[in-house]
Amino acid sequence: MAGRKVFDFIKITSQLPVAVRAEFGALRSKFESSHSSMAALPSALEPIDWSFYSSRVADPSLVEDFKAKYAGVSIPRPEDTHSAAIGAAEAEFKKDMAEYLAGAHERIAQFEASLAGLHAEKPLAEMTVAEYLADKPELREKIEADIESRAL
C-alpha cells in the first residue's frame, strides 16, 4: 500500500461545479465499493495443503503431477509503463499552473491599481467635461475631431 495515492474526495468535490457533483458522487461510490472489495482480498494466496489431497486421492502421483504443474505456473505482474509519463505530465502541469498563478497575481495587482485610480477620481456627477478629458488626451482628440467634422 505504500506509495499509493489517497484521494481526498471532499476536497475534490468542493472544487467541482455543482452540476457534476452527483455524477462524481456516483463515481466515488463505485470507487469505494471496488476498493473495499480489493482490500478484503488476502495479499497472498493461501497455500494448498497437498498432503490432504494426497491422503484423499487414490493415485498420489496425480496429486504430485498437479503440485508440480501448480508450482510451474507463474503469473507475471504487468509492468508500470505509464507512471513516469503521468508524473512528468503532473510536474509540467504544476509548473504551468505556478506560472499562470504568478501571472494572475500580477494581473490582479494591475486591476486593483486601476480600480484604486478610479476610486480616487472625482465622481462623474461632480466633474466637468474638461476635467474628465484632462487625463485622456486620445479621447479629447477624437471628440474634437468629431466636433470639427460636424461643424463643416
Order of alpha helices (4+ residues) and beta strands (2+ residues): alpha-alpha-alpha-alpha-alpha-alpha-alpha
